[in-house]
Amino acid sequence: MALDQAHSDKEKREIESAREMFQILMEIATLLDTDLDAQSLTYCIRLCESGVNPDALAQVFVSIKNMVSGYNQEK
């Protein structure tokens, strides 16, 4: 029983730590004016955790943002 409680407490701490880290990353993304919402940021985090190069991912986002901006200016 004590082992189960310790395991449960550890999982709760890990979940809380992950939430705090996500909130920090969301604040950084907002401060940097990335236009990423919570879902998009989650996708980016998962991609990076899966081995995607963060610099390459950032370049893709900048490129897409520029394309959308150019498209909106043409309207």
Buried (B, 14 or more C-beta within 10 A) or exposed (E): EEEEEEEEEEEEEEEEEEEEEBEEBBEEBEEEEBEBEEEEBBEBBEBEEEEEEEEEBEEEBEEEEEEEEEEEEEE
